[in-house]
Amino acid sequence: MRKRHGPSFKKAVTELGECPLCRGRAVIQGVFHELPCDHCNASGFVVAATGEALALDELVTQLSMRLRAALRQIEQLKNPQASGPEVTYQGSNQRGAGRANYTGD
């Protein structure tokens, strides 16, 4: 193992799980009204491996990374890439001499 100095270049993604006390709702039921869950800092998420709450700055970072990944996945699902025989029809048809359209005749 190589010796390192300083922080890592990339932030590690921490696997998050549902808070066992509030069951991911971020609030617990009080006597008359709902109260913020103290166990998960009112986020509904804890570290999946240990069940401990994350610090607020780390929690914001992890949730932002998860949001960005979800938004990328949504964009990929909105714009599906053609595959198989339809690639020929969806792509550019400029395969002829001088980049003219190729008709196959």
N, CA, C and O atoms as CSV, one atom per row, in Angstrom:
chain,resi,resn,atom,element,x,y,z
A,1,MET,N,N,0.844,-1.165,0.000
A,1,MET,CA,C,0.000,0.000,0.000
A,1,MET,C,C,0.892,1.231,0.000
A,1,MET,O,O,1.845,1.331,0.773
A,2,ARG,N,N,0.559,2.174,-0.892
A,2,ARG,CA,C,1.359,3.387,-0.995
A,2,ARG,C,C,0.949,4.385,0.074
A,2,ARG,O,O,-0.213,4.469,0.472
A,3,LYS,N,N,1.914,5.117,0.510
A,3,LYS,CA,C,1.656,6.158,1.500
A,3,LYS,C,C,1.065,7.373,0.795
A,3,LYS,O,O,1.529,7.777,-0.272
A,4,ARG,N,N,0.034,7.948,1.410
A,4,ARG,CA,C,-0.620,9.112,0.837
A,4,ARG,C,C,-0.538,10.284,1.803
A,4,ARG,O,O,-0.463,10.117,3.021
A,5,HIS,N,N,-0.555,11.443,1.232
A,5,HIS,CA,C,-0.595,12.663,2.023
A,5,HIS,C,C,-1.788,13.483,1.566
A,5,HIS,O,O,-2.014,13.624,0.364
A,6,GLY,N,N,-2.542,14.016,2.484
A,6,GLY,CA,C,-3.659,14.888,2.143
A,6,GLY,C,C,-4.918,14.111,1.809
A,6,GLY,O,O,-4.938,12.881,1.854
A,7,PRO,N,N,-5.956,14.839,1.476
A,7,PRO,CA,C,-7.241,14.191,1.179
A,7,PRO,C,C,-7.217,13.518,-0.191
A,7,PRO,O,O,-6.357,13.805,-1.024
A,8,SER,N,N,-8.175,12.621,-0.409
A,8,SER,CA,C,-8.265,11.946,-1.696
A,8,SER,C,C,-8.787,12.926,-2.744
A,8,SER,O,O,-9.388,13.947,-2.410
A,9,PHE,N,N,-8.553,12.605,-4.004
A,9,PHE,CA,C,-8.941,13.493,-5.090
A,9,PHE,C,C,-10.438,13.453,-5.374
A,9,PHE,O,O,-11.009,14.446,-5.823
A,10,LYS,N,N,-11.072,12.324,-5.119
A,10,LYS,CA,C,-12.504,12.183,-5.358
A,10,LYS,C,C,-13.201,11.845,-4.055
A,10,LYS,O,O,-12.668,11.112,-3.222
A,11,LYS,N,N,-14.386,12.381,-3.888
A,11,LYS,CA,C,-15.198,12.100,-2.705
A,11,LYS,C,C,-15.815,10.713,-2.854
A,11,LYS,O,O,-16.398,10.392,-3.890
A,12,ALA,N,N,-15.684,9.903,-1.823
A,12,ALA,CA,C,-16.242,8.554,-1.857
A,12,ALA,C,C,-17.743,8.607,-1.602
A,12,ALA,O,O,-18.216,9.364,-0.754
A,13,VAL,N,N,-18.484,7.794,-2.348
A,13,VAL,CA,C,-19.926,7.708,-2.166
A,13,VAL,C,C,-20.200,6.746,-1.017
A,13,VAL,O,O,-19.757,5.597,-1.043
A,14,THR,N,N,-20.926,7.212,-0.017
A,14,THR,CA,C,-21.291,6.392,1.134
A,14,THR,C,C,-22.662,5.794,0.882
A,14,THR,O,O,-23.589,6.500,0.485
A,15,GLU,N,N,-22.791,4.501,1.110
A,15,GLU,CA,C,-24.080,3.843,0.937
A,15,GLU,C,C,-24.998,4.262,2.078
A,15,GLU,O,O,-24.684,4.059,3.251
A,16,LEU,N,N,-26.135,4.848,1.716
A,16,LEU,CA,C,-27.087,5.328,2.709
A,16,LEU,C,C,-28.246,4.351,2.838
A,16,LEU,O,O,-28.652,3.698,1.877
A,17,GLY,N,N,-28.764,4.274,4.060
A,17,GLY,CA,C,-29.921,3.431,4.325
A,17,GLY,C,C,-31.003,4.235,5.028
A,17,GLY,O,O,-30.806,5.395,5.389
A,18,GLU,N,N,-32.119,3.609,5.207
A,18,GLU,CA,C,-33.256,4.244,5.857
A,18,GLU,C,C,-33.043,4.279,7.365
A,18,GLU,O,O,-32.559,3.312,7.953
A,19,CYS,N,N,-33.403,5.388,7.983
A,19,CYS,CA,C,-33.275,5.525,9.432
A,19,CYS,C,C,-34.243,4.545,10.107
A,19,CYS,O,O,-35.424,4.519,9.759
A,20,PRO,N,N,-33.766,3.742,11.063
A,20,PRO,CA,C,-34.648,2.758,11.689
A,20,PRO,C,C,-35.687,3.379,12.630
A,20,PRO,O,O,-36.741,2.783,12.851
A,21,LEU,N,N,-35.414,4.548,13.181
A,21,LEU,CA,C,-36.365,5.158,14.105
A,21,LEU,C,C,-37.534,5.820,13.389
A,21,LEU,O,O,-38.691,5.597,13.746
A,22,CYS,N,N,-37.237,6.630,12.382
A,22,CYS,CA,C,-38.318,7.340,11.678
A,22,CYS,C,C,-38.737,6.630,10.395
A,22,CYS,O,O,-39.674,7.069,9.728
A,23,ARG,N,N,-38.058,5.543,10.041
A,23,ARG,CA,C,-38.334,4.751,8.836
A,23,ARG,C,C,-38.235,5.588,7.556
A,23,ARG,O,O,-39.008,5.401,6.617
A,24,GLY,N,N,-37.275,6.510,7.536
A,24,GLY,CA,C,-37.024,7.321,6.353
A,24,GLY,C,C,-37.932,8.524,6.199
A,24,GLY,O,O,-37.842,9.215,5.184
A,25,ARG,N,N,-38.793,8.805,7.146
A,25,ARG,CA,C,-39.730,9.925,7.046
A,25,ARG,C,C,-39.125,11.237,7.529
A,25,ARG,O,O,-39.665,12.294,7.200
A,26,ALA,N,N,-38.051,11.229,8.278
A,26,ALA,CA,C,-37.348,12.390,8.820
A,26,ALA,C,C,-38.066,13.018,9.998
A,26,ALA,O,O,-37.546,13.965,10.589
A,27,VAL,N,N,-39.238,12.527,10.360
A,27,VAL,CA,C,-39.972,13.023,11.522
A,27,VAL,C,C,-40.490,11.833,12.325
A,27,VAL,O,O,-40.742,10.756,11.785
A,28,ILE,N,N,-40.642,12.059,13.635
A,28,ILE,CA,C,-41.238,11.044,14.496
A,28,ILE,C,C,-42.499,11.643,15.120
A,28,ILE,O,O,-42.623,12.861,15.252
A,29,GLN,N,N,-43.410,10.785,15.491
A,29,GLN,CA,C,-44.669,11.258,16.046
A,29,GLN,C,C,-44.490,11.607,17.513
A,29,GLN,O,O,-44.109,10.763,18.325
A,30,GLY,N,N,-44.771,12.868,17.843
A,30,GLY,CA,C,-44.761,13.305,19.230
A,30,GLY,C,C,-46.132,13.054,19.840
A,30,GLY,O,O,-46.942,12.330,19.260
A,31,VAL,N,N,-46.403,13.635,20.994
A,31,VAL,CA,C,-47.699,13.457,21.644
A,31,VAL,C,C,-48.804,14.106,20.819
A,31,VAL,O,O,-49.854,13.505,20.589
A,32,PHE,N,N,-48.559,15.345,20.374
A,32,PHE,CA,C,-49.589,16.058,19.630
A,32,PHE,C,C,-49.201,16.371,18.185
A,32,PHE,O,O,-50.079,16.560,17.343
A,33,HIS,N,N,-47.920,16.428,17.887
A,33,HIS,CA,C,-47.487,16.775,16.543
A,33,HIS,C,C,-46.186,16.047,16.218
A,33,HIS,O,O,-45.573,15.424,17.084
A,34,GLU,N,N,-45.779,16.138,14.961
A,34,GLU,CA,C,-44.559,15.458,14.518
A,34,GLU,C,C,-43.338,16.290,14.888
A,34,GLU,O,O,-43.354,17.519,14.809
A,35,LEU,N,N,-42.278,15.590,15.295
A,35,LEU,CA,C,-41.015,16.223,15.689
A,35,LEU,C,C,-39.902,15.760,14.756
A,35,LEU,O,O,-39.971,14.643,14.243
A,36,PRO,N,N,-38.871,16.586,14.517
A,36,PRO,CA,C,-37.736,16.142,13.702
A,36,PRO,C,C,-37.010,14.987,14.383
A,36,PRO,O,O,-36.821,14.986,15.600
A,37,CYS,N,N,-36.612,14.016,13.590
A,37,CYS,CA,C,-35.904,12.844,14.118
A,37,CYS,C,C,-34.482,13.257,14.497
A,37,CYS,O,O,-33.740,13.763,13.655
A,38,ASP,N,N,-34.103,13.047,15.739
A,38,ASP,CA,C,-32.763,13.392,16.210
A,38,ASP,C,C,-31.722,12.360,15.808
A,38,ASP,O,O,-30.534,12.673,15.730
A,39,HIS,N,N,-32.156,11.138,15.553
A,39,HIS,CA,C,-31.207,10.069,15.238
A,39,HIS,C,C,-30.544,10.273,13.879
A,39,HIS,O,O,-29.364,9.969,13.709
A,40,CYS,N,N,-31.313,10.795,12.898
A,40,CYS,CA,C,-30.782,10.949,11.534
A,40,CYS,C,C,-30.632,12.410,11.127
A,40,CYS,O,O,-30.486,12.699,9.940
A,41,ASN,N,N,-30.664,13.331,12.075
A,41,ASN,CA,C,-30.591,14.768,11.802
A,41,ASN,C,C,-31.723,15.216,10.882
A,41,ASN,O,O,-31.529,16.088,10.035
A,42,ALA,N,N,-32.890,14.627,11.047
A,42,ALA,CA,C,-34.103,14.955,10.286
A,42,ALA,C,C,-33.902,14.817,8.782
A,42,ALA,O,O,-34.426,15.618,8.008
A,43,SER,N,N,-33.148,13.805,8.368
A,43,SER,CA,C,-32.939,13.574,6.936
A,43,SER,C,C,-33.601,12.287,6.473
A,43,SER,O,O,-33.955,12.164,5.300
A,44,GLY,N,N,-33.773,11.327,7.373
A,44,GLY,CA,C,-34.327,10.037,6.992
A,44,GLY,C,C,-33.275,9.049,6.541
A,44,GLY,O,O,-33.598,7.897,6.251
A,45,PHE,N,N,-31.996,9.482,6.473
A,45,PHE,CA,C,-30.917,8.630,5.999
A,45,PHE,C,C,-29.845,8.447,7.068
A,45,PHE,O,O,-29.531,9.376,7.812
A,46,VAL,N,N,-29.288,7.239,7.135
A,46,VAL,CA,C,-28.152,6.917,7.993
A,46,VAL,C,C,-27.162,6.107,7.162
A,46,VAL,O,O,-27.497,5.665,6.063
A,47,VAL,N,N,-25.957,5.910,7.670
A,47,VAL,CA,C,-24.967,5.078,6.994
A,47,VAL,C,C,-25.481,3.638,7.025
A,47,VAL,O,O,-25.785,3.111,8.095
A,48,ALA,N,N,-25.577,3.005,5.867
A,48,ALA,CA,C,-26.172,1.671,5.773
A,48,ALA,C,C,-25.374,0.633,6.562
A,48,ALA,O,O,-25.965,-0.253,7.180
A,49,ALA,N,N,-24.049,0.727,6.553
A,49,ALA,CA,C,-23.216,-0.287,7.200
A,49,ALA,C,C,-23.277,-0.206,8.724
A,49,ALA,O,O,-23.291,-1.237,9.395
A,50,THR,N,N,-23.315,1.009,9.278
A,50,THR,CA,C,-23.227,1.159,10.727
A,50,THR,C,C,-24.519,1.624,11.379
A,50,THR,O,O,-24.714,1.406,12.575
A,51,GLY,N,N,-25.401,2.257,10.626
A,51,GLY,CA,C,-26.633,2.780,11.198
A,51,GLY,C,C,-26.450,4.101,11.920
A,51,GLY,O,O,-27.355,4.550,12.623
A,52,GLU,N,N,-25.296,4.730,11.760
A,52,GLU,CA,C,-25.025,6.003,12.416
A,52,GLU,C,C,-25.423,7.161,11.512
A,52,GLU,O,O,-25.416,7.040,10.286
A,53,ALA,N,N,-25.767,8.277,12.128
A,53,ALA,CA,C,-26.120,9.476,11.370
A,53,ALA,C,C,-24.861,10.121,10.810
A,53,ALA,O,O,-23.789,10.039,11.409
A,54,LEU,N,N,-25.000,10.756,9.665
A,54,LEU,CA,C,-23.886,11.491,9.077
A,54,LEU,C,C,-23.874,12.910,9.617
A,54,LEU,O,O,-24.910,13.437,10.025
A,55,ALA,N,N,-22.709,13.522,9.618
A,55,ALA,CA,C,-22.613,14.944,9.963
A,55,ALA,C,C,-23.352,15.734,8.882
A,55,ALA,O,O,-23.455,15.279,7.743
A,56,LEU,N,N,-23.860,16.902,9.231
A,56,LEU,CA,C,-24.689,17.663,8.300
A,56,LEU,C,C,-23.954,18.018,7.007
A,56,LEU,O,O,-24.542,17.929,5.928
A,57,ASP,N,N,-22.682,18.419,7.090
A,57,ASP,CA,C,-21.952,18.755,5.866
A,57,ASP,C,C,-21.737,17.521,4.986
A,57,ASP,O,O,-21.826,17.613,3.761
A,58,GLU,N,N,-21.459,16.374,5.596
A,58,GLU,CA,C,-21.288,15.136,4.846
A,58,GLU,C,C,-22.623,14.673,4.263
A,58,GLU,O,O,-22.669,14.153,3.149
A,59,LEU,N,N,-23.695,14.860,5.010
A,59,LEU,CA,C,-25.028,14.480,4.551
A,59,LEU,C,C,-25.426,15.275,3.317
A,59,LEU,O,O,-25.971,14.706,2.371
A,60,VAL,N,N,-25.166,16.569,3.307
A,60,VAL,CA,C,-25.486,17.411,2.155
A,60,VAL,C,C,-24.696,16.944,0.934
A,60,VAL,O,O,-25.242,16.865,-0.166
A,61,THR,N,N,-23.428,16.639,1.124
A,61,THR,CA,C,-22.585,16.184,0.019
A,61,THR,C,C,-23.090,14.863,-0.550
A,61,THR,O,O,-23.206,14.718,-1.767
A,62,GLN,N,N,-23.391,13.903,0.314
A,62,GLN,CA,C,-23.851,12.597,-0.141
A,62,GLN,C,C,-25.200,12.688,-0.852
A,62,GLN,O,O,-25.408,12.041,-1.878
A,63,LEU,N,N,-26.115,13.490,-0.310
A,63,LEU,CA,C,-27.416,13.639,-0.955
A,63,LEU,C,C,-27.291,14.343,-2.298
A,63,LEU,O,O,-28.019,14.018,-3.237
A,64,SER,N,N,-26.378,15.301,-2.399
A,64,SER,CA,C,-26.149,15.976,-3.676
A,64,SER,C,C,-25.602,15.005,-4.711
A,64,SER,O,O,-26.010,15.046,-5.872
A,65,MET,N,N,-24.687,14.135,-4.309
A,65,MET,CA,C,-24.132,13.148,-5.235
A,65,MET,C,C,-25.212,12.175,-5.705
A,65,MET,O,O,-25.244,11.802,-6.877
A,66,ARG,N,N,-26.091,11.766,-4.799
A,66,ARG,CA,C,-27.188,10.866,-5.173
A,66,ARG,C,C,-28.178,11.559,-6.098
A,66,ARG,O,O,-28.685,10.942,-7.035
A,67,LEU,N,N,-28.461,12.840,-5.846
A,67,LEU,CA,C,-29.369,13.600,-6.701
A,67,LEU,C,C,-28.809,13.732,-8.104
A,67,LEU,O,O,-29.535,13.542,-9.079
A,68,ARG,N,N,-27.521,14.056,-8.222
A,68,ARG,CA,C,-26.894,14.177,-9.536
A,68,ARG,C,C,-26.951,12.857,-10.304
A,68,ARG,O,O,-27.224,12.846,-11.504
A,69,ALA,N,N,-26.694,11.738,-9.608
A,69,ALA,CA,C,-26.755,10.433,-10.264
A,69,ALA,C,C,-28.171,10.127,-10.732
A,69,ALA,O,O,-28.361,9.588,-11.822
A,70,ALA,N,N,-29.161,10.463,-9.921
A,70,ALA,CA,C,-30.557,10.224,-10.299
A,70,ALA,C,C,-30.956,11.085,-11.486
A,70,ALA,O,O,-31.664,10.617,-12.378
A,71,LEU,N,N,-30.506,12.353,-11.511
A,71,LEU,CA,C,-30.819,13.229,-12.637
A,71,LEU,C,C,-30.170,12.746,-13.923
A,71,LEU,O,O,-30.780,12.831,-14.989
A,72,ARG,N,N,-28.929,12.234,-13.841
A,72,ARG,CA,C,-28.278,11.663,-15.021
A,72,ARG,C,C,-29.048,10.463,-15.535
A,72,ARG,O,O,-29.218,10.299,-16.743
A,73,GLN,N,N,-29.517,9.621,-14.617
A,73,GLN,CA,C,-30.267,8.437,-15.016
A,73,GLN,C,C,-31.594,8.831,-15.664
A,73,GLN,O,O,-32.010,8.200,-16.635
A,74,ILE,N,N,-32.259,9.853,-15.150
A,74,ILE,CA,C,-33.512,10.321,-15.742
A,74,ILE,C,C,-33.271,10.839,-17.154
A,74,ILE,O,O,-34.054,10.550,-18.059
A,75,GLU,N,N,-32.196,11.601,-17.353
A,75,GLU,CA,C,-31.886,12.119,-18.686
A,75,GLU,C,C,-31.579,10.998,-19.659
A,75,GLU,O,O,-31.962,11.075,-20.827
A,76,GLN,N,N,-30.895,9.958,-19.202
A,76,GLN,CA,C,-30.606,8.820,-20.079
A,76,GLN,C,C,-31.880,8.080,-20.456
A,76,GLN,O,O,-32.000,7.592,-21.579
A,77,LEU,N,N,-32.828,7.990,-19.537
A,77,LEU,CA,C,-34.082,7.315,-19.841
A,77,LEU,C,C,-34.969,8.162,-20.756
A,77,LEU,O,O,-35.754,7.613,-21.528
A,78,LYS,N,N,-34.856,9.475,-20.680
A,78,LYS,CA,C,-35.622,10.349,-21.565
A,78,LYS,C,C,-35.111,10.272,-22.995
A,78,LYS,O,O,-35.902,10.373,-23.932
A,79,ASN,N,N,-33.818,10.098,-23.183
A,79,ASN,CA,C,-33.194,10.069,-24.506
A,79,ASN,C,C,-32.590,8.694,-24.767
A,79,ASN,O,O,-31.372,8.536,-24.684
A,80,PRO,N,N,-33.413,7.699,-25.081
A,80,PRO,CA,C,-32.852,6.364,-25.302
A,80,PRO,C,C,-32.024,6.323,-26.590
A,80,PRO,O,O,-32.382,6.948,-27.588
A,81,GLN,N,N,-30.945,5.600,-26.555
A,81,GLN,CA,C,-30.085,5.435,-27.713
A,81,GLN,C,C,-30.608,4.281,-28.556
A,81,GLN,O,O,-30.971,3.229,-28.031
A,82,ALA,N,N,-30.641,4.487,-29.859
A,82,ALA,CA,C,-31.101,3.445,-30.767
A,82,ALA,C,C,-30.091,2.304,-30.803
A,82,ALA,O,O,-28.885,2.522,-30.691
A,83,SER,N,N,-30.600,1.094,-30.959
A,83,SER,CA,C,-29.719,-0.069,-31.041
A,83,SER,C,C,-30.279,-1.024,-32.080
A,83,SER,O,O,-31.469,-0.997,-32.394
A,84,GLY,N,N,-29.415,-1.859,-32.602
A,84,GLY,CA,C,-29.849,-2.845,-33.587
A,84,GLY,C,C,-30.037,-2.226,-34.962
A,84,GLY,O,O,-29.329,-1.285,-35.322
A,85,PRO,N,N,-30.993,-2.751,-35.742
A,85,PRO,CA,C,-31.185,-2.277,-37.120
A,85,PRO,C,C,-31.653,-0.829,-37.215
A,85,PRO,O,O,-31.436,-0.184,-38.241
A,86,GLU,N,N,-32.292,-0.306,-36.170
A,86,GLU,CA,C,-32.798,1.063,-36.255
A,86,GLU,C,C,-31.698,2.111,-36.196
A,86,GLU,O,O,-31.959,3.283,-36.471
A,87,VAL,N,N,-30.465,1.722,-35.842
A,87,VAL,CA,C,-29.359,2.672,-35.818
A,87,VAL,C,C,-29.139,3.240,-37.216
A,87,VAL,O,O,-28.827,4.422,-37.366
A,88,THR,N,N,-29.300,2.399,-38.243
A,88,THR,CA,C,-29.121,2.829,-39.617
A,88,THR,C,C,-30.128,3.911,-39.978
A,88,THR,O,O,-29.793,4.860,-40.687
A,89,TYR,N,N,-31.348,3.775,-39.500
A,89,TYR,CA,C,-32.398,4.724,-39.840
A,89,TYR,C,C,-32.335,5.989,-38.994
A,89,TYR,O,O,-32.717,7.059,-39.467
A,90,GLN,N,N,-31.862,5.892,-37.756
A,90,GLN,CA,C,-31.808,7.042,-36.870
A,90,GLN,C,C,-30.567,7.901,-37.102
A,90,GLN,O,O,-30.586,9.102,-36.832
A,91,GLY,N,N,-29.504,7.302,-37.593
A,91,GLY,CA,C,-28.241,8.007,-37.734
A,91,GLY,C,C,-28.146,8.794,-39.028
A,91,GLY,O,O,-29.117,8.898,-39.778
A,92,SER,N,N,-26.986,9.339,-39.281
A,92,SER,CA,C,-26.726,10.130,-40.475
A,92,SER,C,C,-26.698,9.218,-41.693
A,92,SER,O,O,-26.213,8.089,-41.620
A,93,ASN,N,N,-27.213,9.703,-42.797
A,93,ASN,CA,C,-27.245,8.927,-44.033
A,93,ASN,C,C,-26.244,9.471,-45.040
A,93,ASN,O,O,-26.380,9.185,-46.230
A,94,GLN,N,N,-25.265,10.224,-44.631
A,94,GLN,CA,C,-24.310,10.817,-45.549
A,94,GLN,C,C,-23.126,9.882,-45.737
A,94,GLN,O,O,-22.035,10.108,-45.215
A,95,ARG,N,N,-23.378,8.821,-46.503
A,95,ARG,CA,C,-22.348,7.820,-46.727
A,95,ARG,C,C,-21.886,7.775,-48.191
A,95,ARG,O,O,-20.972,7.024,-48.530
A,96,GLY,N,N,-22.504,8.559,-49.035
A,96,GLY,CA,C,-22.170,8.535,-50.451
A,96,GLY,C,C,-20.940,9.371,-50.755
A,96,GLY,O,O,-20.299,9.916,-49.856
A,97,ALA,N,N,-20.621,9.463,-52.045
A,97,ALA,CA,C,-19.465,10.250,-52.486
A,97,ALA,C,C,-19.733,11.717,-52.207
A,97,ALA,O,O,-20.817,12.213,-52.514
A,98,GLY,N,N,-18.777,12.416,-51.636
A,98,GLY,CA,C,-18.939,13.828,-51.319
A,98,GLY,C,C,-19.942,14.069,-50.217
A,98,GLY,O,O,-20.553,15.137,-50.165
A,99,ARG,N,N,-20.130,13.107,-49.335
A,99,ARG,CA,C,-21.048,13.159,-48.181
A,99,ARG,C,C,-22.501,13.301,-48.627
A,99,ARG,O,O,-23.330,13.835,-47.891
A,100,ALA,N,N,-22.811,12.817,-49.846
A,100,ALA,CA,C,-24.187,12.830,-50.346
A,100,ALA,C,C,-24.967,11.713,-49.657
A,100,ALA,O,O,-24.377,10.770,-49.130
A,101,ASN,N,N,-26.269,11.821,-49.663
A,101,ASN,CA,C,-27.104,10.781,-49.053
A,101,ASN,C,C,-27.032,9.502,-49.875
A,101,ASN,O,O,-27.186,9.538,-51.096
A,102,TYR,N,N,-26.803,8.395,-49.224
A,102,TYR,CA,C,-26.718,7.109,-49.873
A,102,TYR,C,C,-28.111,6.497,-49.890
A,102,TYR,O,O,-28.740,6.358,-48.841
A,103,THR,N,N,-28.598,6.131,-51.069
A,103,THR,CA,C,-29.942,5.562,-51.170
A,103,THR,C,C,-29.915,4.069,-51.365
A,103,THR,O,O,-30.962,3.434,-51.239
A,104,GLY,N,N,-28.790,3.474,-51.662
A,104,GLY,CA,C,-28.680,2.035,-51.836
A,104,GLY,C,C,-29.020,1.549,-53.218
A,104,GLY,O,O,-29.064,0.338,-53.435
A,105,ASP,N,N,-29.266,2.439,-54.176
A,105,ASP,CA,C,-29.607,2.032,-55.549
A,105,ASP,C,C,-28.375,1.731,-56.346
A,105,ASP,O,O,-28.470,1.375,-57.520
